Amino acid sequence: MPVPSPSTIVPLMAEADYHRTVGAVVIGRNEGVRLERCLDSVARDVATIVYVDSGSSDDSVAMARERGIEVVELEPCGGFTAARARNAGFARLAEICPDLAFVQFVDGDCELRRNWLALGLGELQRLPKAAAVCGRRRERHPDNSPYNRLCDLEWDTPVGIAPTCGGDALMRAEAFREVGGFTARLIAGEEPDLCHRMRVRGWTIHRLPYEMTIHDAGMTRIAQWWQRNRRSGYATAEALALRGRSEPRTLREVLSNIFWASPLGWPLWPLLWWKMRRRRGSLYATFVTLGKMPHLQGQFDYWMRRRQIIEYK
């Protein structure tokens, strides 16, 4: 495994300190060549990596071990969730890296961009109350389908102090430990939940103006897009149940989905479409408007206690 030179990562951090305090957790399930690309990009900058596998039937585990990467294979009991996988990866990383101070979480279908760690670690060192930093996630093939393009648009979030991050993020281990990590039972929306608990304790989340990862959504069918939005709706309903009183915007999102997906809202769809179009164009407006339907289905899934892993790949 290639070992990075700290001088190319964070000039303020000594080589021994860098290797002792910086690690990465990669999670995946049947990602194939995407995982290979992911692991190689992370290993370029991080010496200590833990890969957590959630029941892959391909050669993911063997691929990681061939690269000398520590592997954690989750048992199916209790169900597979990204939150559970990241927690397991952090726990193992902390065991083999006792002085762990910073951890880069990466999903197995993403590639870490060069120089991201240098920029992210620099900001965490500069901002002692920053719990996590994230950058721009880009879609690998935005022109392959309108659904891939939508992903790329959705990830273009405002720079600055943010309410949450995504699955790819560089976090301060102290803050992660303080709040007990991710809520393992959440099948979606685990990042906003974690960041909310961090912010309640006085930590901050920052979106930086740098490219962080390249994602490979691989969405070519409308059924995949529907499932992805259904999953988002489920997470919104669960977020309302968990922290609705402290986050009023969550109630607004739930009520918005109910209204726009109901017969009362249908006649006003052109107004919603026009409003969204002024923000990000016709493609975004069309699918945000249509997305109210699968979002509402996901909310009902939660309210009816239809707990399941909603995958779109």
KEZA-22362 format. One record per residue (C-alpha): residue in three letters; chain; y, x negated, z. Coordinates in steps of 0.001 Angstrom, whole numbers, plus 500000, padded with zeros to 6 digits. Example, Ala and Ser with C-alpha at 12.3 -4.5 7.8 and 13.67 -1.06 7.14 Angstrom:
<dotis>
<doti residuo="ALA" cadena="A" py="495500" px="487700" pz="507800"/>
<doti residuo="SER" cadena="A" py="498940" px="486330" pz="507140"/>
</dotis>
This chain:
<dotis>
<doti residuo="MET" cadena="A" py="500000" px="500000" pz="500000"/>
<doti residuo="PRO" cadena="A" py="503434" px="498563" pz="499093"/>
<doti residuo="VAL" cadena="A" py="505560" px="497789" pz="502140"/>
<doti residuo="PRO" cadena="A" py="509290" px="498432" pz="501708"/>
<doti residuo="SER" cadena="A" py="511971" px="495918" pz="502411"/>
<doti residuo="PRO" cadena="A" py="514288" px="497323" pz="505092"/>
<doti residuo="SER" cadena="A" py="517252" px="495612" pz="503477"/>
<doti residuo="THR" cadena="A" py="516849" px="498014" pz="500560"/>
<doti residuo="ILE" cadena="A" py="516546" px="501015" pz="502878"/>
<doti residuo="VAL" cadena="A" py="518945" px="500740" pz="505799"/>
<doti residuo="PRO" cadena="A" py="520911" px="497501" pz="506110"/>
<doti residuo="LEU" cadena="A" py="521791" px="498339" pz="509739"/>
<doti residuo="MET" cadena="A" py="518117" px="498475" pz="510755"/>
<doti residuo="ALA" cadena="A" py="516101" px="495317" pz="511357"/>
<doti residuo="GLU" cadena="A" py="512807" px="494973" pz="509491"/>
<doti residuo="ALA" cadena="A" py="510659" px="495235" pz="512616"/>
<doti residuo="ASP" cadena="A" py="512610" px="498273" pz="513816"/>
<doti residuo="TYR" cadena="A" py="512251" px="499998" pz="510451"/>
<doti residuo="HIS" cadena="A" py="508471" px="499616" pz="510259"/>
<doti residuo="ARG" cadena="A" py="508075" px="500605" pz="513912"/>
<doti residuo="THR" cadena="A" py="510313" px="503667" pz="513934"/>
<doti residuo="VAL" cadena="A" py="510137" px="505306" pz="510468"/>
<doti residuo="GLY" cadena="A" py="507133" px="507299" pz="509238"/>
<doti residuo="ALA" cadena="A" py="506240" px="510117" pz="506857"/>
<doti residuo="VAL" cadena="A" py="504104" px="513250" pz="506884"/>
<doti residuo="VAL" cadena="A" py="502800" px="514656" pz="503606"/>
<doti residuo="ILE" cadena="A" py="501011" px="518014" pz="503474"/>
<doti residuo="GLY" cadena="A" py="498988" px="519502" pz="500653"/>
<doti residuo="ARG" cadena="A" py="496172" px="521617" pz="499340"/>
<doti residuo="ASN" cadena="A" py="494615" px="521119" pz="495905"/>
<doti residuo="GLU" cadena="A" py="497726" px="519469" pz="494489"/>
<doti residuo="GLY" cadena="A" py="495844" px="517132" pz="492143"/>
<doti residuo="VAL" cadena="A" py="498062" px="514791" pz="490159"/>
<doti residuo="ARG" cadena="A" py="501119" px="516131" pz="491993"/>
<doti residuo="LEU" cadena="A" py="499766" px="514686" pz="495243"/>
<doti residuo="GLU" cadena="A" py="499042" px="511350" pz="493625"/>
<doti residuo="ARG" cadena="A" py="502630" px="511158" pz="492425"/>
<doti residuo="CYS" cadena="A" py="503893" px="512253" pz="495852"/>
<doti residuo="LEU" cadena="A" py="501916" px="509701" pz="497860"/>
<doti residuo="ASP" cadena="A" py="502903" px="506843" pz="495584"/>
<doti residuo="SER" cadena="A" py="506592" px="507738" pz="495838"/>
<doti residuo="VAL" cadena="A" py="506478" px="507925" pz="499634"/>
<doti residuo="ALA" cadena="A" py="504465" px="504714" pz="499978"/>
<doti residuo="ARG" cadena="A" py="507142" px="502928" pz="497973"/>
<doti residuo="ASP" cadena="A" py="509533" px="503273" pz="500941"/>
<doti residuo="VAL" cadena="A" py="507408" px="504023" pz="504016"/>
<doti residuo="ALA" cadena="A" py="504592" px="501932" pz="505453"/>
<doti residuo="THR" cadena="A" py="503208" px="504489" pz="507936"/>
<doti residuo="ILE" cadena="A" py="502141" px="507760" pz="506315"/>
<doti residuo="VAL" cadena="A" py="499934" px="510623" pz="507458"/>
<doti residuo="TYR" cadena="A" py="498527" px="513036" pz="504894"/>
<doti residuo="VAL" cadena="A" py="497419" px="516443" pz="506218"/>
<doti residuo="ASP" cadena="A" py="495001" px="518388" pz="504048"/>
<doti residuo="SER" cadena="A" py="494538" px="522156" pz="504361"/>
<doti residuo="GLY" cadena="A" py="491061" px="522724" pz="502972"/>
<doti residuo="SER" cadena="A" py="491372" px="521169" pz="499510"/>
<doti residuo="SER" cadena="A" py="488408" px="521506" pz="497172"/>
<doti residuo="ASP" cadena="A" py="489643" px="518742" pz="494857"/>
<doti residuo="ASP" cadena="A" py="489738" px="514990" pz="495535"/>
<doti residuo="SER" cadena="A" py="492981" px="515065" pz="497547"/>
<doti residuo="VAL" cadena="A" py="491455" px="513563" pz="500689"/>
<doti residuo="ALA" cadena="A" py="489678" px="510778" pz="498810"/>
<doti residuo="MET" cadena="A" py="492842" px="510040" pz="496826"/>
<doti residuo="ALA" cadena="A" py="494846" px="509545" pz="500022"/>
<doti residuo="ARG" cadena="A" py="492206" px="507406" pz="501705"/>
<doti residuo="GLU" cadena="A" py="491897" px="505182" pz="498631"/>
<doti residuo="ARG" cadena="A" py="495558" px="504341" pz="499158"/>
<doti residuo="GLY" cadena="A" py="494967" px="503372" pz="502775"/>
<doti residuo="ILE" cadena="A" py="496796" px="506448" pz="504069"/>
<doti residuo="GLU" cadena="A" py="495820" px="508084" pz="507358"/>
<doti residuo="VAL" cadena="A" py="494299" px="511518" pz="506716"/>
<doti residuo="VAL" cadena="A" py="494087" px="514592" pz="508953"/>
<doti residuo="GLU" cadena="A" py="491795" px="517359" pz="507693"/>
<doti residuo="LEU" cadena="A" py="492649" px="520713" pz="509266"/>
<doti residuo="GLU" cadena="A" py="489838" px="523012" pz="510317"/>
<doti residuo="PRO" cadena="A" py="490056" px="526510" pz="508775"/>
<doti residuo="CYS" cadena="A" py="489878" px="528234" pz="512149"/>
<doti residuo="GLY" cadena="A" py="493302" px="529577" pz="512999"/>
<doti residuo="GLY" cadena="A" py="494339" px="529685" pz="509351"/>
<doti residuo="PHE" cadena="A" py="496189" px="527186" pz="507198"/>
<doti residuo="THR" cadena="A" py="499973" px="527147" pz="507361"/>
<doti residuo="ALA" cadena="A" py="502512" px="524527" pz="506339"/>
<doti residuo="ALA" cadena="A" py="503902" px="524649" pz="509884"/>
<doti residuo="ARG" cadena="A" py="500525" px="523894" pz="511439"/>
<doti residuo="ALA" cadena="A" py="499933" px="521063" pz="508962"/>
<doti residuo="ARG" cadena="A" py="503294" px="519435" pz="509639"/>
<doti residuo="ASN" cadena="A" py="502777" px="519636" pz="513395"/>
<doti residuo="ALA" cadena="A" py="499358" px="518019" pz="513084"/>
<doti residuo="GLY" cadena="A" py="500793" px="515288" pz="510885"/>
<doti residuo="PHE" cadena="A" py="503624" px="514575" pz="513302"/>
<doti residuo="ALA" cadena="A" py="501205" px="514415" pz="516261"/>
<doti residuo="ARG" cadena="A" py="498988" px="511882" pz="514489"/>
<doti residuo="LEU" cadena="A" py="501983" px="509888" pz="513262"/>
<doti residuo="ALA" cadena="A" py="503314" px="509666" pz="516817"/>
<doti residuo="GLU" cadena="A" py="499930" px="508348" pz="517987"/>
<doti residuo="ILE" cadena="A" py="499818" px="505510" pz="515484"/>
<doti residuo="CYS" cadena="A" py="503580" px="504895" pz="515652"/>
<doti residuo="PRO" cadena="A" py="504515" px="505207" pz="519366"/>
<doti residuo="ASP" cadena="A" py="508152" px="504218" pz="518762"/>
<doti residuo="LEU" cadena="A" py="508608" px="506799" pz="516032"/>
<doti residuo="ALA" cadena="A" py="512298" px="507751" pz="515731"/>
<doti residuo="PHE" cadena="A" py="512547" px="509286" pz="512256"/>
<doti residuo="VAL" cadena="A" py="510029" px="511225" pz="510169"/>
<doti residuo="GLN" cadena="A" py="510246" px="512230" pz="506533"/>
<doti residuo="PHE" cadena="A" py="508383" px="515462" pz="505803"/>
<doti residuo="VAL" cadena="A" py="507321" px="515903" pz="502176"/>
<doti residuo="ASP" cadena="A" py="505313" px="518653" pz="500503"/>
<doti residuo="GLY" cadena="A" py="502470" px="517390" pz="498346"/>
<doti residuo="ASP" cadena="A" py="503888" px="518901" pz="495159"/>
<doti residuo="CYS" cadena="A" py="507081" px="516836" pz="495480"/>
<doti residuo="GLU" cadena="A" py="508096" px="513302" pz="494585"/>
<doti residuo="LEU" cadena="A" py="510464" px="511392" pz="496869"/>
<doti residuo="ARG" cadena="A" py="513496" px="510037" pz="495040"/>
<doti residuo="ARG" cadena="A" py="514404" px="506371" pz="495215"/>
<doti residuo="ASN" cadena="A" py="517203" px="505548" pz="497663"/>
<doti residuo="TRP" cadena="A" py="516926" px="508890" pz="499470"/>
<doti residuo="LEU" cadena="A" py="515622" px="507312" pz="502672"/>
<doti residuo="ALA" cadena="A" py="518416" px="504744" pz="502683"/>
<doti residuo="LEU" cadena="A" py="521009" px="507474" pz="502436"/>
<doti residuo="GLY" cadena="A" py="519310" px="509889" pz="504828"/>
<doti residuo="LEU" cadena="A" py="518611" px="507331" pz="507536"/>
<doti residuo="GLY" cadena="A" py="522151" px="506034" pz="507249"/>
<doti residuo="GLU" cadena="A" py="523487" px="509520" pz="507990"/>
<doti residuo="LEU" cadena="A" py="521134" px="510052" pz="510928"/>
<doti residuo="GLN" cadena="A" py="522288" px="506754" pz="512419"/>
<doti residuo="ARG" cadena="A" py="525917" px="507723" pz="511845"/>
<doti residuo="LEU" cadena="A" py="525513" px="511239" pz="513326"/>
<doti residuo="PRO" cadena="A" py="523733" px="511007" pz="516705"/>
<doti residuo="LYS" cadena="A" py="523508" px="514809" pz="517082"/>
<doti residuo="ALA" cadena="A" py="522040" px="515382" pz="513638"/>
<doti residuo="ALA" cadena="A" py="518463" px="516638" pz="513985"/>
<doti residuo="ALA" cadena="A" py="517688" px="516729" pz="510273"/>
<doti residuo="VAL" cadena="A" py="519162" px="515858" pz="506914"/>
<doti residuo="CYS" cadena="A" py="518101" px="517088" pz="503524"/>
<doti residuo="GLY" cadena="A" py="519297" px="516521" pz="499987"/>
<doti residuo="ARG" cadena="A" py="519006" px="518146" pz="496591"/>
<doti residuo="ARG" cadena="A" py="515529" px="519229" pz="495609"/>
<doti residuo="ARG" cadena="A" py="515184" px="519389" pz="491815"/>
<doti residuo="GLU" cadena="A" py="512573" px="521142" pz="489728"/>
<doti residuo="ARG" cadena="A" py="510511" px="518790" pz="487544"/>
<doti residuo="HIS" cadena="A" py="510233" px="521127" pz="484547"/>
<doti residuo="PRO" cadena="A" py="513070" px="523668" pz="484788"/>
<doti residuo="ASP" cadena="A" py="512845" px="524498" pz="481080"/>
<doti residuo="ASN" cadena="A" py="509123" px="525335" pz="481120"/>
<doti residuo="SER" cadena="A" py="509718" px="528863" pz="482411"/>
<doti residuo="PRO" cadena="A" py="512522" px="531061" pz="483768"/>
<doti residuo="TYR" cadena="A" py="510758" px="530975" pz="487149"/>
<doti residuo="ASN" cadena="A" py="510958" px="527188" pz="487352"/>
<doti residuo="ARG" cadena="A" py="514604" px="527381" pz="486384"/>
<doti residuo="LEU" cadena="A" py="515215" px="529888" pz="489174"/>
<doti residuo="CYS" cadena="A" py="513736" px="527470" pz="491699"/>
<doti residuo="ASP" cadena="A" py="516140" px="524769" pz="490556"/>
<doti residuo="LEU" cadena="A" py="519078" px="527142" pz="490932"/>
<doti residuo="GLU" cadena="A" py="518003" px="528352" pz="494391"/>
<doti residuo="TRP" cadena="A" py="517812" px="524792" pz="495731"/>
<doti residuo="ASP" cadena="A" py="521412" px="524031" pz="494777"/>
<doti residuo="THR" cadena="A" py="522753" px="524808" pz="498251"/>
<doti residuo="PRO" cadena="A" py="526180" px="523905" pz="499723"/>
<doti residuo="VAL" cadena="A" py="526752" px="520388" pz="501021"/>
<doti residuo="GLY" cadena="A" py="527729" px="519909" pz="504663"/>
<doti residuo="ILE" cadena="A" py="526553" px="521327" pz="507971"/>
<doti residuo="ALA" cadena="A" py="523830" px="523828" pz="507123"/>
<doti residuo="PRO" cadena="A" py="521891" px="526520" pz="509002"/>
<doti residuo="THR" cadena="A" py="518525" px="525207" pz="507833"/>
<doti residuo="CYS" cadena="A" py="516620" px="522770" pz="505639"/>
<doti residuo="GLY" cadena="A" py="513530" px="523169" pz="503475"/>
<doti residuo="GLY" cadena="A" py="510041" px="521741" pz="503747"/>
<doti residuo="ASP" cadena="A" py="511249" px="518356" pz="502521"/>
<doti residuo="ALA" cadena="A" py="513542" px="516882" pz="505161"/>
<doti residuo="LEU" cadena="A" py="514210" px="513738" pz="507154"/>
<doti residuo="MET" cadena="A" py="514174" px="514548" pz="510869"/>
<doti residuo="ARG" cadena="A" py="514954" px="512839" pz="514141"/>
<doti residuo="ALA" cadena="A" py="511724" px="512682" pz="516157"/>
<doti residuo="GLU" cadena="A" py="513569" px="513272" pz="519431"/>
<doti residuo="ALA" cadena="A" py="514954" px="516611" pz="518228"/>
<doti residuo="PHE" cadena="A" py="511608" px="517657" pz="516750"/>
<doti residuo="ARG" cadena="A" py="509830" px="516961" pz="520044"/>
<doti residuo="GLU" cadena="A" py="512541" px="518647" pz="522112"/>
<doti residuo="VAL" cadena="A" py="511974" px="522030" pz="520447"/>
<doti residuo="GLY" cadena="A" py="508183" px="521703" pz="520245"/>
<doti residuo="GLY" cadena="A" py="507963" px="521282" pz="516487"/>
<doti residuo="PHE" cadena="A" py="507290" px="524084" pz="514031"/>
<doti residuo="THR" cadena="A" py="505947" px="527454" pz="515133"/>
<doti residuo="ALA" cadena="A" py="502431" px="526928" pz="513811"/>
<doti residuo="ARG" cadena="A" py="501510" px="530597" pz="513345"/>
<doti residuo="LEU" cadena="A" py="504347" px="531313" pz="510890"/>
<doti residuo="ILE" cadena="A" py="503009" px="531661" pz="507350"/>
<doti residuo="ALA" cadena="A" py="506517" px="531357" pz="505891"/>
<doti residuo="GLY" cadena="A" py="510065" px="530762" pz="507069"/>
<doti residuo="GLU" cadena="A" py="509032" px="528045" pz="509507"/>
<doti residuo="GLU" cadena="A" py="511961" px="525782" pz="508570"/>
<doti residuo="PRO" cadena="A" py="514761" px="528271" pz="509434"/>
<doti residuo="ASP" cadena="A" py="512939" px="529025" pz="512695"/>
<doti residuo="LEU" cadena="A" py="512734" px="525335" pz="513629"/>
<doti residuo="CYS" cadena="A" py="516344" px="524663" pz="512661"/>
<doti residuo="HIS" cadena="A" py="517535" px="527688" pz="514633"/>
<doti residuo="ARG" cadena="A" py="515890" px="526361" pz="517787"/>
<doti residuo="MET" cadena="A" py="517404" px="522933" pz="517134"/>
<doti residuo="ARG" cadena="A" py="520893" px="524375" pz="516679"/>
<doti residuo="VAL" cadena="A" py="520596" px="526423" pz="519867"/>
<doti residuo="ARG" cadena="A" py="520056" px="523130" pz="521716"/>
<doti residuo="GLY" cadena="A" py="523155" px="521549" pz="520252"/>
<doti residuo="TRP" cadena="A" py="521654" px="519684" pz="517293"/>
<doti residuo="THR" cadena="A" py="523049" px="519934" pz="513758"/>
<doti residuo="ILE" cadena="A" py="521445" px="520191" pz="510309"/>
<doti residuo="HIS" cadena="A" py="523096" px="518498" pz="507334"/>
<doti residuo="ARG" cadena="A" py="522749" px="518991" pz="503590"/>
<doti residuo="LEU" cadena="A" py="523716" px="515719" pz="501873"/>
<doti residuo="PRO" cadena="A" py="525097" px="515365" pz="498325"/>
<doti residuo="TYR" cadena="A" py="522165" px="513227" pz="497156"/>
<doti residuo="GLU" cadena="A" py="518955" px="513921" pz="495287"/>
<doti residuo="MET" cadena="A" py="515995" px="513931" pz="497670"/>
<doti residuo="THR" cadena="A" py="512834" px="515157" pz="495924"/>
<doti residuo="ILE" cadena="A" py="511512" px="516405" pz="492606"/>
<doti residuo="HIS" cadena="A" py="509379" px="519529" pz="492955"/>
<doti residuo="ASP" cadena="A" py="506682" px="520786" pz="490595"/>
<doti residuo="ALA" cadena="A" py="506551" px="524576" pz="490997"/>
<doti residuo="GLY" cadena="A" py="504304" px="525124" pz="488005"/>
<doti residuo="MET" cadena="A" py="505291" px="528807" pz="487770"/>
<doti residuo="THR" cadena="A" py="504590" px="530251" pz="484338"/>
<doti residuo="ARG" cadena="A" py="503629" px="533850" pz="485150"/>
<doti residuo="ILE" cadena="A" py="505632" px="536728" pz="486577"/>
<doti residuo="ALA" cadena="A" py="502830" px="537366" pz="489085"/>
<doti residuo="GLN" cadena="A" py="503565" px="533961" pz="490636"/>
<doti residuo="TRP" cadena="A" py="507253" px="534782" pz="490865"/>
<doti residuo="TRP" cadena="A" py="506410" px="538144" pz="492484"/>
<doti residuo="GLN" cadena="A" py="504171" px="536519" pz="495101"/>
<doti residuo="ARG" cadena="A" py="506804" px="533911" pz="495928"/>
<doti residuo="ASN" cadena="A" py="509397" px="536621" pz="496550"/>
<doti residuo="ARG" cadena="A" py="506925" px="538729" pz="498496"/>
<doti residuo="ARG" cadena="A" py="506347" px="535730" pz="500739"/>
<doti residuo="SER" cadena="A" py="510105" px="535401" pz="501234"/>
<doti residuo="GLY" cadena="A" py="510353" px="539054" pz="502219"/>
<doti residuo="TYR" cadena="A" py="507594" px="538622" pz="504777"/>
<doti residuo="ALA" cadena="A" py="509455" px="535653" pz="506270"/>
<doti residuo="THR" cadena="A" py="512704" px="537642" pz="506444"/>
<doti residuo="ALA" cadena="A" py="511080" px="540486" pz="508364"/>
<doti residuo="GLU" cadena="A" py="509429" px="538059" pz="510755"/>
<doti residuo="ALA" cadena="A" py="512720" px="536226" pz="511261"/>
<doti residuo="LEU" cadena="A" py="514346" px="539512" pz="512261"/>
<doti residuo="ALA" cadena="A" py="511634" px="540107" pz="514850"/>
<doti residuo="LEU" cadena="A" py="511908" px="536569" pz="516224"/>
<doti residuo="ARG" cadena="A" py="515654" px="536006" pz="516355"/>
<doti residuo="GLY" cadena="A" py="517441" px="539036" pz="514965"/>
<doti residuo="ARG" cadena="A" py="519804" px="539353" pz="517922"/>
<doti residuo="SER" cadena="A" py="521049" px="535802" pz="517592"/>
<doti residuo="GLU" cadena="A" py="521191" px="535840" pz="513771"/>
<doti residuo="PRO" cadena="A" py="522867" px="539070" pz="512576"/>
<doti residuo="ARG" cadena="A" py="522662" px="537933" pz="508962"/>
<doti residuo="THR" cadena="A" py="518878" px="538410" pz="509107"/>
<doti residuo="LEU" cadena="A" py="519324" px="542124" pz="509805"/>
<doti residuo="ARG" cadena="A" py="521716" px="542336" pz="506871"/>
<doti residuo="GLU" cadena="A" py="519123" px="540739" pz="504588"/>
<doti residuo="VAL" cadena="A" py="516414" px="543170" pz="505700"/>
<doti residuo="LEU" cadena="A" py="518665" px="546206" pz="505266"/>
<doti residuo="SER" cadena="A" py="519848" px="544903" pz="501904"/>
<doti residuo="ASN" cadena="A" py="516272" px="544710" pz="500625"/>
<doti residuo="ILE" cadena="A" py="515538" px="548226" pz="501872"/>
<doti residuo="PHE" cadena="A" py="518642" px="549696" pz="500225"/>
<doti residuo="TRP" cadena="A" py="518488" px="547944" pz="496859"/>
<doti residuo="ALA" cadena="A" py="514732" px="548484" pz="496455"/>
<doti residuo="SER" cadena="A" py="515012" px="552198" pz="497274"/>
<doti residuo="PRO" cadena="A" py="515945" px="555043" pz="494880"/>
<doti residuo="LEU" cadena="A" py="519377" px="555089" pz="496556"/>
<doti residuo="GLY" cadena="A" py="520085" px="551575" pz="495346"/>
<doti residuo="TRP" cadena="A" py="518666" px="551749" pz="491818"/>
<doti residuo="PRO" cadena="A" py="521714" px="553441" pz="490210"/>
<doti residuo="LEU" cadena="A" py="523873" px="550619" pz="491590"/>
<doti residuo="TRP" cadena="A" py="521738" px="547779" pz="490232"/>
<doti residuo="PRO" cadena="A" py="524284" px="547054" pz="487452"/>
<doti residuo="LEU" cadena="A" py="526924" px="546387" pz="490120"/>
<doti residuo="LEU" cadena="A" py="524613" px="544028" pz="492021"/>
<doti residuo="TRP" cadena="A" py="523646" px="542298" pz="488784"/>
<doti residuo="TRP" cadena="A" py="527285" px="541792" pz="487807"/>
<doti residuo="LYS" cadena="A" py="528158" px="540368" pz="491216"/>
<doti residuo="MET" cadena="A" py="525260" px="537879" pz="491062"/>
<doti residuo="ARG" cadena="A" py="526033" px="537000" pz="487455"/>
<doti residuo="ARG" cadena="A" py="529526" px="535858" pz="488390"/>
<doti residuo="ARG" cadena="A" py="527969" px="533416" pz="490858"/>
<doti residuo="ARG" cadena="A" py="525193" px="531757" pz="488877"/>
<doti residuo="GLY" cadena="A" py="524704" px="533423" pz="485505"/>
<doti residuo="SER" cadena="A" py="522563" px="536124" pz="483931"/>
<doti residuo="LEU" cadena="A" py="519126" px="534652" pz="484645"/>
<doti residuo="TYR" cadena="A" py="519813" px="534329" pz="488345"/>
<doti residuo="ALA" cadena="A" py="521388" px="537785" pz="488520"/>
<doti residuo="THR" cadena="A" py="518457" px="539451" pz="486774"/>
<doti residuo="PHE" cadena="A" py="515784" px="538021" pz="489022"/>
<doti residuo="VAL" cadena="A" py="517762" px="538379" pz="492256"/>
<doti residuo="THR" cadena="A" py="518165" px="542079" pz="491455"/>
<doti residuo="LEU" cadena="A" py="514516" px="542586" pz="490496"/>
<doti residuo="GLY" cadena="A" py="513455" px="540445" pz="493461"/>
<doti residuo="LYS" cadena="A" py="514489" px="543175" pz="495892"/>
<doti residuo="MET" cadena="A" py="511198" px="544936" pz="495093"/>
<doti residuo="PRO" cadena="A" py="508738" px="542150" pz="496067"/>
<doti residuo="HIS" cadena="A" py="510981" px="541262" pz="499016"/>
<doti residuo="LEU" cadena="A" py="510598" px="544792" pz="500344"/>
<doti residuo="GLN" cadena="A" py="506844" px="544648" pz="499777"/>
<doti residuo="GLY" cadena="A" py="506715" px="541464" pz="501840"/>
<doti residuo="GLN" cadena="A" py="508697" px="543126" pz="504615"/>
<doti residuo="PHE" cadena="A" py="506243" px="546016" pz="504679"/>
<doti residuo="ASP" cadena="A" py="503369" px="543509" pz="504771"/>
<doti residuo="TYR" cadena="A" py="504818" px="542159" pz="507994"/>
<doti residuo="TRP" cadena="A" py="505595" px="545559" pz="509515"/>
<doti residuo="MET" cadena="A" py="502072" px="546790" pz="508727"/>
<doti residuo="ARG" cadena="A" py="500663" px="543575" pz="510260"/>
<doti residuo="ARG" cadena="A" py="499064" px="542502" pz="507000"/>
<doti residuo="ARG" cadena="A" py="498920" px="538876" pz="508047"/>
<doti residuo="GLN" cadena="A" py="497741" px="536687" pz="505192"/>
<doti residuo="ILE" cadena="A" py="498624" px="533477" pz="503460"/>
<doti residuo="ILE" cadena="A" py="500714" px="534558" pz="500465"/>
<doti residuo="GLU" cadena="A" py="500325" px="531834" pz="497863"/>
<doti residuo="TYR" cadena="A" py="501843" px="531802" pz="494405"/>
<doti residuo="LYS" cadena="A" py="500021" px="528818" pz="492869"/>
</dotis>
